[in-house]
């Protein structure tokens, strides 16, 4: 186990800079998820930690040692890739122990480590099988086991669940989290799936266009996003955004498109007339007689909840209800956001306004 410190790290491919001074501190034993849309630089950063990409600028430390020019095999990290990358002609046992064999570890040590990894991952009955005889989830567990046998200081996961079906991804998500709780090894996990990030991470690093937008615990990012990008990326369905202005009469009120007026619990002082983005999460709408009229367009029952796509002031929004309402397309309903849970952002910069 070891801390990882990423300080002002930059990466450029020729004249194109893809990482712009990234700073992340990962404490010993922490499970950190790098999340963001495709092309944000998260996998590039992970590969730089592993030593598979050269660092253009900045410093990476693993266990307080600068590793900028240290070869991958000497960094004491183990990486699990999106593709299982198993050797098809080797059994599960041979795949698990191959890295130790390359190090010329004693056979007895290899067997002990392989048996331990197989027991942890429920692979003991599969050690004599070949990859072609395994399911996708079993192959991914073998790939994880190959990392475990090395007993590294840091685990690195590069979108390991992307090739699995939805149900198996949920199961493997739980297995990886349980594995971390058992081993307590520092883990850096890359995904584009914010649900994976929310459910697995001790700390999330949200990235966008090669920059870190926000770092924090999952619920901190959900409840207090620093800007419009984080607010829209974290949460499913995504946060609703309406553009308009503030009017400070009492606690304040938001004036939106086509005469829409929505409540505020508070507003920044001296901001009367300020152009803002009003953010409200789908689950923070309620039906109320004093709510704003909205026209139902699409009703999507999921079983546990009801998602309603509606037009409010001419803008499309999504509301989520736990109750099983019998809404019909074209029906008019009155929606009221919980003013205490509303988010305000500056329209120009996208930065958060309310405390």
Secondary structure, DSSP 4 states (H G I P E B T S, - for coil): ---EEEEEEEEEETTEEEEEEEEEEE-TT-EEEEE-STTSSHHHHHHHHHTSS--SEEEEEETTEE-TTS-GGGS-EEEE-SS----TTSBHHHHHHHHHHHTT--HHHHHHHHHHHHHHHT-GGGTT-BGGGS-HHHHHHHHHHHHHTTT-SEEEEESTTTTS-HHHHHHHHHHHHHHHHHH--EEEEEES-HHHHHHH-SEEEEEETTEEEEEE-HHHHHHS-SBHHHHHHSSSSPPEEEEEEEE-STT-EEE-GGG-EEE-S---TT-TT-EEEEEE-GGGEEEEEEEEEEEEEEEEE-SS-EEEEEEETTEEEEEEESS-----TT-EEEEEE-GGG-EEEETTT-BB---
